[in-house]
Amino acid sequence: MVLTFAVARRWPDVLVNGIEPGWVPTKMGGPAAPDDLSLAPLTHAWLAVSDEPAATGTGGYFFTRNRRKPTRPRATSRSRTNCSATAAQLCGVELPP
C-alpha cells in the first residue's frame, strides 16, 4: 500500500490502486480461511475494465467484499513522509520526484 500511494502521488495520471483479496483459503491463508477464493479476483477485474467513478480513480485501497467503495487504510501508509522512505526501503529503489 505504501508503494501504491507513493506512485499515485507522484504520477497522478497513472491509475494505481491497492487491493486486499480478503482472507482466502490458499497456501498462505490456510484451508480454514473464511472468505470465498472465487471472489478474490473480482475486484481486480472490475478495476481493470469498469468505467464507474470509483474504478477510474487512483490511490485507492479496495477490499474485495466492499469493492465499489474504497476503504481507508492505516494513516501511516498514507503519510507523505513514510511513503517515499518506506517504498525505497522495501523496493530497494528510490522513487524519482
The first five atom37 places (N, CA, C, CB, O) and aatype in JSON, in Angstrom:
{
  "aatype": [12, 19, 10, 16, 13, 0, 19, 0, 1, 1, 17, 14, 3, 19, 10, 19, 2, 7, 9, 6, 14, 7, 17, 19, 14, 16, 11, 12, 7, 7, 14, 0, 0, 14, 3, 3, 10, 15, 10, 0, 14, 10, 16, 8, 0, 17, 10, 0, 19, 15, 3, 6, 14, 0, 0, 16, 7, 16, 7, 7, 18, 13, 13, 16, 1, 2, 1, 1, 11, 14, 16, 1, 14, 1, 0, 16, 15, 1, 15, 1, 16, 2, 4, 15, 0, 16, 0, 0, 5, 10, 4, 7, 19, 6, 10, 14, 14],
  "atom_mask": [
    [1, 1, 1, 1, 1],
    [1, 1, 1, 1, 1],
    [1, 1, 1, 1, 1],
    [1, 1, 1, 1, 1],
    [1, 1, 1, 1, 1],
    [1, 1, 1, 1, 1],
    [1, 1, 1, 1, 1],
    [1, 1, 1, 1, 1],
    [1, 1, 1, 1, 1],
    [1, 1, 1, 1, 1],
    [1, 1, 1, 1, 1],
    [1, 1, 1, 1, 1],
    [1, 1, 1, 1, 1],
    [1, 1, 1, 1, 1],
    [1, 1, 1, 1, 1],
    [1, 1, 1, 1, 1],
    [1, 1, 1, 1, 1],
    [1, 1, 1, 0, 1],
    [1, 1, 1, 1, 1],
    [1, 1, 1, 1, 1],
    [1, 1, 1, 1, 1],
    [1, 1, 1, 0, 1],
    [1, 1, 1, 1, 1],
    [1, 1, 1, 1, 1],
    [1, 1, 1, 1, 1],
    [1, 1, 1, 1, 1],
    [1, 1, 1, 1, 1],
    [1, 1, 1, 1, 1],
    [1, 1, 1, 0, 1],
    [1, 1, 1, 0, 1],
    [1, 1, 1, 1, 1],
    [1, 1, 1, 1, 1],
    [1, 1, 1, 1, 1],
    [1, 1, 1, 1, 1],
    [1, 1, 1, 1, 1],
    [1, 1, 1, 1, 1],
    [1, 1, 1, 1, 1],
    [1, 1, 1, 1, 1],
    [1, 1, 1, 1, 1],
    [1, 1, 1, 1, 1],
    [1, 1, 1, 1, 1],
    [1, 1, 1, 1, 1],
    [1, 1, 1, 1, 1],
    [1, 1, 1, 1, 1],
    [1, 1, 1, 1, 1],
    [1, 1, 1, 1, 1],
    [1, 1, 1, 1, 1],
    [1, 1, 1, 1, 1],
    [1, 1, 1, 1, 1],
    [1, 1, 1, 1, 1],
    [1, 1, 1, 1, 1],
    [1, 1, 1, 1, 1],
    [1, 1, 1, 1, 1],
    [1, 1, 1, 1, 1],
    [1, 1, 1, 1, 1],
    [1, 1, 1, 1, 1],
    [1, 1, 1, 0, 1],
    [1, 1, 1, 1, 1],
    [1, 1, 1, 0, 1],
    [1, 1, 1, 0, 1],
    [1, 1, 1, 1, 1],
    [1, 1, 1, 1, 1],
    [1, 1, 1, 1, 1],
    [1, 1, 1, 1, 1],
    [1, 1, 1, 1, 1],
    [1, 1, 1, 1, 1],
    [1, 1, 1, 1, 1],
    [1, 1, 1, 1, 1],
    [1, 1, 1, 1, 1],
    [1, 1, 1, 1, 1],
    [1, 1, 1, 1, 1],
    [1, 1, 1, 1, 1],
    [1, 1, 1, 1, 1],
    [1, 1, 1, 1, 1],
    [1, 1, 1, 1, 1],
    [1, 1, 1, 1, 1],
    [1, 1, 1, 1, 1],
    [1, 1, 1, 1, 1],
    [1, 1, 1, 1, 1],
    [1, 1, 1, 1, 1],
    [1, 1, 1, 1, 1],
    [1, 1, 1, 1, 1],
    [1, 1, 1, 1, 1],
    [1, 1, 1, 1, 1],
    [1, 1, 1, 1, 1],
    [1, 1, 1, 1, 1],
    [1, 1, 1, 1, 1],
    [1, 1, 1, 1, 1],
    [1, 1, 1, 1, 1],
    [1, 1, 1, 1, 1],
    [1, 1, 1, 1, 1],
    [1, 1, 1, 0, 1],
    [1, 1, 1, 1, 1],
    [1, 1, 1, 1, 1],
    [1, 1, 1, 1, 1],
    [1, 1, 1, 1, 1],
    [1, 1, 1, 1, 1]
  ],
  "atom_positions": [
    [[0.81, -1.18, 0.0], [0.0, 0.0, 0.0], [0.87, 1.25, 0.0], [-0.93, -0.01, 1.19], [0.53, 2.25, -0.64]],
    [[1.97, 1.2, 0.7], [2.86, 2.35, 0.75], [3.35, 2.69, -0.65], [4.05, 2.08, 1.69], [3.35, 3.86, -1.04]],
    [[3.75, 1.69, -1.41], [4.21, 1.91, -2.77], [3.06, 2.41, -3.65], [4.81, 0.61, -3.35], [3.27, 3.29, -4.49]],
    [[1.88, 1.88, -3.47], [0.71, 2.33, -4.23], [0.49, 3.82, -4.03], [-0.54, 1.54, -3.81], [0.32, 4.56, -5.0]],
    [[0.49, 4.27, -2.79], [0.24, 5.68, -2.51], [1.37, 6.57, -2.99], [0.02, 5.89, -1.02], [1.13, 7.68, -3.46]],
    [[2.6, 6.08, -2.89], [3.74, 6.88, -3.37], [3.66, 7.06, -4.88], [5.08, 6.2, -2.99], [3.87, 8.17, -5.38]],
    [[3.35, 6.01, -5.61], [3.24, 6.1, -7.08], [2.05, 6.99, -7.46], [3.08, 4.69, -7.71], [2.17, 7.82, -8.36]],
    [[0.92, 6.81, -6.8], [-0.27, 7.62, -7.11], [-0.01, 9.1, -6.87], [-1.46, 7.16, -6.26], [-0.5, 9.95, -7.63]],
    [[0.73, 9.41, -5.85], [1.02, 10.81, -5.53], [1.99, 11.42, -6.55], [1.6, 10.92, -4.12], [1.83, 12.58, -6.93]],
    [[2.98, 10.66, -6.97], [3.98, 11.19, -7.9], [3.49, 11.28, -9.34], [5.22, 10.33, -7.86], [3.82, 12.22, -10.06]],
    [[2.69, 10.29, -9.74], [2.21, 10.25, -11.12], [0.68, 10.14, -11.13], [2.86, 9.05, -11.89], [0.14, 9.05, -11.33]],
    [[-0.01, 11.26, -10.92], [-1.47, 11.22, -10.81], [-2.19, 10.78, -12.08], [-1.96, 12.58, -10.42], [-3.37, 10.42, -12.02]],
    [[-1.52, 10.8, -13.22], [-2.15, 10.34, -14.47], [-2.1, 8.82, -14.62], [-1.47, 11.0, -15.66], [-2.73, 8.26, -15.52]],
    [[-1.35, 8.15, -13.75], [-1.26, 6.69, -13.78], [-2.27, 6.15, -12.77], [0.19, 6.2, -13.45], [-2.26, 6.54, -11.61]],
    [[-3.14, 5.25, -13.23], [-4.11, 4.66, -12.31], [-3.45, 3.51, -11.55], [-5.37, 4.16, -13.07], [-3.04, 2.51, -12.14]],
    [[-3.34, 3.67, -10.26], [-2.74, 2.65, -9.41], [-3.57, 2.55, -8.13], [-1.23, 2.99, -9.09], [-3.81, 3.56, -7.46]],
    [[-4.0, 1.36, -7.81], [-4.82, 1.11, -6.63], [-4.35, -0.15, -5.93], [-6.3, 0.99, -7.01], [-3.78, -1.04, -6.56]],
    [[-4.58, -0.22, -4.64], [-4.25, -1.4, -3.86], [-5.49, -2.23, -3.61], [0.0, 0.0, 0.0], [-6.58, -1.69, -3.42]],
    [[-5.33, -3.53, -3.61], [-6.47, -4.43, -3.42], [-6.11, -5.49, -2.39], [-6.88, -5.09, -4.75], [-5.04, -6.1, -2.44]],
    [[-7.01, -5.69, -1.45], [-6.86, -6.77, -0.48], [-7.92, -7.82, -0.8], [-7.01, -6.24, 1.0], [-9.11, -7.53, -0.72]],
    [[-7.51, -9.02, -1.17], [-8.48, -10.04, -1.58], [-9.27, -10.65, -0.43], [-7.78, -11.11, -2.31], [-10.21, -11.42, -0.66]],
    [[-8.9, -10.34, 0.78], [-9.56, -10.95, 1.94], [-8.75, -12.14, 2.43], [0.0, 0.0, 0.0], [-7.67, -12.43, 1.9]],
    [[-9.26, -12.79, 3.42], [-8.59, -13.97, 3.98], [-9.15, -15.18, 3.26], [-8.78, -14.07, 5.55], [-10.2, -15.71, 3.64]],
    [[-8.45, -15.6, 2.23], [-8.94, -16.67, 1.36], [-8.16, -17.96, 1.57], [-8.86, -16.24, -0.1], [-7.0, -17.93, 1.98]],
    [[-8.81, -19.09, 1.29], [-8.17, -20.39, 1.53], [-7.11, -20.73, 0.46], [-9.22, -21.49, 1.57], [-7.39, -21.45, -0.5]],
    [[-5.93, -20.22, 0.67], [-4.79, -20.53, -0.19], [-3.72, -21.17, 0.7], [-4.23, -19.25, -0.93], [-3.96, -21.4, 1.89]],
    [[-2.56, -21.45, 0.14], [-1.48, -21.99, 0.97], [-1.09, -20.99, 2.05], [-0.25, -22.35, 0.1], [-0.76, -21.38, 3.17]],
    [[-1.13, -19.71, 1.73], [-0.78, -18.69, 2.71], [-1.93, -18.46, 3.69], [-0.41, -17.38, 2.0], [-1.69, -18.31, 4.89]],
    [[-3.17, -18.42, 3.21], [-4.32, -18.16, 4.06], [-4.76, -19.35, 4.88], [0.0, 0.0, 0.0], [-5.39, -19.2, 5.93]],
    [[-4.45, -20.55, 4.41], [-4.84, -21.76, 5.11], [-6.23, -22.23, 4.73], [0.0, 0.0, 0.0], [-7.04, -21.43, 4.27]],
    [[-6.51, -23.49, 4.91], [-7.8, -24.06, 4.49], [-8.99, -23.55, 5.29], [-7.74, -25.54, 4.6], [-10.13, -23.66, 4.83]],
    [[-8.77, -23.0, 6.48], [-9.88, -22.53, 7.31], [-10.24, -21.07, 7.06], [-9.53, -22.72, 8.76], [-11.12, -20.53, 7.73]],
    [[-9.57, -20.42, 6.11], [-9.86, -19.01, 5.83], [-11.33, -18.85, 5.44], [-8.94, -18.46, 4.71], [-11.84, -19.62, 4.63]],
    [[-12.01, -17.84, 5.99], [-13.46, -17.73, 5.82], [-13.95, -17.09, 4.51], [-14.0, -16.95, 6.92], [-15.11, -17.26, 4.15]],
    [[-13.08, -16.37, 3.79], [-13.54, -15.69, 2.58], [-13.53, -16.63, 1.38], [-12.66, -14.48, 2.29], [-12.82, -17.64, 1.37]],
    [[-14.31, -16.31, 0.39], [-14.5, -17.13, -0.8], [-13.4, -16.85, -1.82], [-15.89, -16.87, -1.43], [-13.29, -15.74, -2.32]],
    [[-12.59, -17.84, -2.13], [-11.49, -17.69, -3.07], [-11.98, -17.24, -4.46], [-10.73, -19.0, -3.2], [-11.28, -16.5, -5.15]],
    [[-13.16, -17.68, -4.86], [-13.66, -17.31, -6.19], [-14.0, -15.83, -6.29], [-14.9, -18.14, -6.53], [-14.11, -15.3, -7.39]],
    [[-14.18, -15.14, -5.15], [-14.48, -13.72, -5.17], [-13.23, -12.85, -5.18], [-15.33, -13.37, -3.97], [-13.31, -11.67, -5.52]],
    [[-12.09, -13.41, -4.83], [-10.85, -12.65, -4.7], [-10.46, -11.88, -5.97], [-9.73, -13.57, -4.32], [-10.05, -10.72, -5.85]],
    [[-10.56, -12.44, -7.18], [-10.13, -11.7, -8.37], [-11.17, -10.72, -8.92], [-9.76, -12.67, -9.45], [-10.86, -9.97, -9.85]],
    [[-12.37, -10.7, -8.39], [-13.41, -9.85, -8.95], [-13.08, -8.36, -8.87], [-14.71, -10.11, -8.23], [-13.36, -7.62, -9.82]],
    [[-12.5, -7.93, -7.79], [-12.16, -6.51, -7.65], [-11.07, -6.13, -8.64], [-11.7, -6.2, -6.22], [-11.1, -5.04, -9.21]],
    [[-10.1, -7.01, -8.86], [-9.04, -6.75, -9.84], [-9.66, -6.54, -11.23], [-8.02, -7.92, -9.86], [-9.33, -5.58, -11.92]],
    [[-10.53, -7.44, -11.62], [-11.16, -7.35, -12.93], [-12.02, -6.1, -13.04], [-12.01, -8.6, -13.21], [-12.0, -5.42, -14.07]],
    [[-12.77, -5.79, -12.0], [-13.62, -4.6, -12.0], [-12.79, -3.34, -12.17], [-14.44, -4.52, -10.71], [-13.16, -2.47, -12.96]],
    [[-11.69, -3.21, -11.45], [-10.82, -2.04, -11.58], [-10.22, -1.94, -12.98], [-9.71, -2.07, -10.54], [-10.01, -0.84, -13.5]],
    [[-9.94, -3.07, -13.59], [-9.31, -3.08, -14.91], [-10.25, -2.66, -16.03], [-8.78, -4.45, -15.21], [-9.8, -2.07, -17.02]],
    [[-11.55, -2.94, -15.9], [-12.44, -2.71, -17.05], [-13.6, -1.75, -16.78], [-12.99, -4.0, -17.5], [-14.25, -1.33, -17.74]],
    [[-13.87, -1.41, -15.56], [-15.05, -0.6, -15.25], [-14.85, 0.88, -15.56], [-15.41, -0.77, -13.79], [-13.75, 1.41, -15.44]],
    [[-15.93, 1.52, -15.95], [-15.94, 2.97, -16.15], [-16.57, 3.7, -14.96], [-16.7, 3.32, -17.44], [-16.74, 4.91, -15.0]],
    [[-16.92, 2.95, -13.91], [-17.51, 3.58, -12.73], [-16.48, 4.52, -12.09], [-17.97, 2.5, -11.71], [-15.29, 4.23, -12.1]],
    [[-16.94, 5.64, -11.53], [-16.02, 6.62, -10.94], [-15.03, 6.03, -9.94], [-16.8, 7.7, -10.28], [-13.85, 6.41, -9.95]],
    [[-15.47, 5.14, -9.09], [-14.56, 4.56, -8.1], [-13.44, 3.75, -8.75], [-15.33, 3.67, -7.13], [-12.35, 3.64, -8.2]],
    [[-13.7, 3.18, -9.92], [-12.71, 2.36, -10.6], [-11.76, 3.17, -11.47], [-13.39, 1.31, -11.45], [-10.72, 2.67, -11.9]],
    [[-12.1, 4.41, -11.74], [-11.26, 5.22, -12.62], [-10.4, 6.2, -11.84], [-12.12, 5.97, -13.62], [-9.75, 7.06, -12.43]],
    [[-10.4, 6.07, -10.51], [-9.56, 6.91, -9.68], [-8.21, 6.25, -9.42], [0.0, 0.0, 0.0], [-7.98, 5.11, -9.83]],
    [[-7.35, 6.96, -8.75], [-6.03, 6.44, -8.43], [-5.75, 6.62, -6.94], [-4.95, 7.12, -9.28], [-6.3, 7.52, -6.31]],
    [[-4.89, 5.78, -6.4], [-4.52, 5.88, -4.99], [-5.57, 5.33, -4.04], [0.0, 0.0, 0.0], [-5.6, 5.71, -2.87]],
    [[-6.43, 4.44, -4.53], [-7.46, 3.85, -3.68], [-6.99, 2.55, -3.07], [0.0, 0.0, 0.0], [-6.01, 1.95, -3.5]],
    [[-7.72, 2.12, -2.06], [-7.45, 0.85, -1.38], [-8.78, 0.13, -1.31], [-6.81, 1.06, 0.05], [-9.7, 0.6, -0.64]],
    [[-8.88, -1.01, -1.98], [-10.14, -1.73, -2.08], [-10.05, -3.07, -1.37], [-10.53, -1.93, -3.54], [-9.04, -3.77, -1.44]],
    [[-11.12, -3.41, -0.7], [-11.25, -4.71, -0.06], [-12.3, -5.48, -0.85], [-11.65, -4.58, 1.45], [-13.36, -4.94, -1.15]],
    [[-12.03, -6.71, -1.2], [-12.87, -7.48, -2.1], [-14.35, -7.46, -1.77], [-12.41, -8.88, -2.12], [-15.18, -7.26, -2.66]],
    [[-14.7, -7.64, -0.53], [-16.13, -7.72, -0.2], [-16.84, -6.38, -0.28], [-16.3, -8.3, 1.18], [-18.07, -6.33, -0.24]],
    [[-16.09, -5.3, -0.39], [-16.68, -3.97, -0.5], [-16.03, -3.26, -1.68], [-16.49, -3.14, 0.83], [-15.54, -2.14, -1.54]],
    [[-16.03, -3.91, -2.82], [-15.2, -3.5, -3.95], [-15.56, -2.19, -4.6], [-15.24, -4.53, -4.95], [-14.71, -1.59, -5.26]],
    [[-16.76, -1.71, -4.45], [-17.12, -0.49, -5.14], [-16.96, 0.75, -4.28], [-18.52, -0.57, -5.63], [-17.35, 1.85, -4.68]],
    [[-16.4, 0.58, -3.11], [-16.17, 1.72, -2.23], [-14.78, 1.58, -1.63], [-17.26, 1.79, -1.11], [-14.51, 0.62, -0.91]],
    [[-13.88, 2.53, -1.91], [-12.54, 2.43, -1.33], [-12.59, 2.41, 0.19], [-11.67, 3.6, -1.81], [-13.46, 3.03, 0.8]],
    [[-11.66, 1.71, 0.79], [-11.52, 1.59, 2.23], [-10.37, 2.48, 2.67], [-11.28, 0.1, 2.66], [-9.44, 2.69, 1.9]],
    [[-10.41, 3.0, 3.87], [-9.31, 3.81, 4.39], [-8.29, 2.9, 5.07], [-9.82, 4.9, 5.38], [-8.62, 2.25, 6.06]],
    [[-7.09, 2.85, 4.55], [-6.04, 2.07, 5.22], [-5.49, 2.86, 6.41], [-4.89, 1.7, 4.23], [-5.92, 3.98, 6.67]],
    [[-4.56, 2.29, 7.1], [-3.94, 2.97, 8.23], [-3.31, 4.28, 7.78], [-2.89, 2.07, 8.89], [-2.78, 4.38, 6.67]],
    [[-3.38, 5.27, 8.63], [-2.85, 6.6, 8.3], [-1.35, 6.55, 7.99], [-3.1, 7.57, 9.46], [-0.88, 7.32, 7.15]],
    [[-0.61, 5.68, 8.65], [0.84, 5.63, 8.4], [1.16, 5.23, 6.98], [1.51, 4.66, 9.36], [2.2, 5.63, 6.45]],
    [[0.3, 4.44, 6.33], [0.58, 4.04, 4.96], [0.31, 5.17, 3.97], [-0.24, 2.82, 4.58], [0.8, 5.12, 2.84]],
    [[-0.46, 6.17, 4.38], [-0.77, 7.31, 3.51], [0.14, 8.5, 3.78], [-2.21, 7.72, 3.69], [0.1, 9.48, 3.03]],
    [[0.95, 8.44, 4.8], [1.81, 9.56, 5.18], [2.81, 9.88, 4.09], [2.53, 9.25, 6.48], [3.51, 8.98, 3.61]],
    [[2.88, 11.13, 3.7], [3.84, 11.55, 2.66], [5.27, 11.24, 3.07], [3.7, 13.05, 2.36], [6.09, 10.83, 2.25]],
    [[5.57, 11.43, 4.33], [6.92, 11.16, 4.83], [7.23, 9.68, 4.76], [7.08, 11.67, 6.26], [8.31, 9.3, 4.29]],
    [[6.32, 8.84, 5.21], [6.56, 7.4, 5.23], [6.6, 6.78, 3.85], [5.49, 6.72, 6.04], [7.38, 5.86, 3.61]],
    [[5.77, 7.28, 2.93], [5.65, 6.63, 1.61], [6.97, 6.53, 0.87], [4.66, 7.38, 0.77], [7.38, 5.44, 0.47]],
    [[7.64, 7.66, 0.69], [8.88, 7.64, -0.1], [9.96, 6.81, 0.56], [9.38, 9.05, -0.3], [10.59, 5.97, -0.1]],
    [[10.19, 7.04, 1.84], [11.25, 6.32, 2.54], [10.95, 4.83, 2.64], [11.44, 6.89, 3.94], [11.83, 4.0, 2.41]],
    [[9.72, 4.49, 2.97], [9.37, 3.08, 3.12], [9.36, 2.37, 1.78], [8.0, 2.94, 3.78], [9.83, 1.23, 1.69]],
    [[8.85, 3.02, 0.74], [8.85, 2.41, -0.59], [10.29, 2.14, -1.02], [8.14, 3.33, -1.62], [10.58, 1.07, -1.56]],
    [[11.17, 3.08, -0.8], [12.58, 2.89, -1.16], [13.2, 1.76, -0.37], [13.37, 4.18, -0.94], [13.96, 0.95, -0.91]],
    [[12.87, 1.69, 0.91], [13.43, 0.64, 1.76], [12.91, -0.73, 1.34], [13.08, 0.9, 3.24], [13.68, -1.69, 1.27]],
    [[11.62, -0.85, 1.06], [11.03, -2.13, 0.69], [11.45, -2.59, -0.69], [9.52, -2.05, 0.76], [11.7, -3.77, -0.92]],
    [[11.53, -1.65, -1.62], [11.82, -1.99, -3.02], [13.29, -1.93, -3.36], [11.06, -1.07, -3.94], [13.74, -2.55, -4.33]],
    [[14.05, -1.19, -2.58], [15.46, -1.0, -2.89], [15.68, 0.0, -4.0], [0.0, 0.0, 0.0], [16.78, 0.09, -4.54]],
    [[14.64, 0.77, -4.34], [14.73, 1.75, -5.42], [14.13, 3.06, -4.93], [14.0, 1.26, -6.71], [13.01, 3.1, -4.43]],
    [[14.88, 4.12, -5.08], [14.38, 5.44, -4.7], [13.48, 5.95, -5.83], [15.56, 6.44, -4.42], [13.9, 5.99, -6.98]],
    [[12.25, 6.34, -5.49], [11.34, 6.88, -6.49], [11.77, 8.27, -6.9], [9.91, 6.9, -5.97], [12.16, 9.06, -6.04]],
    [[11.72, 8.6, -8.18], [12.08, 9.94, -8.61], [11.03, 10.95, -8.14], [12.23, 9.98, -10.13], [9.88, 10.57, -7.89]],
    [[11.4, 12.22, -8.03], [10.43, 13.23, -7.58], [9.32, 13.46, -8.59], [11.14, 14.55, -7.3], [8.43, 14.28, -8.36]]
  ]
}
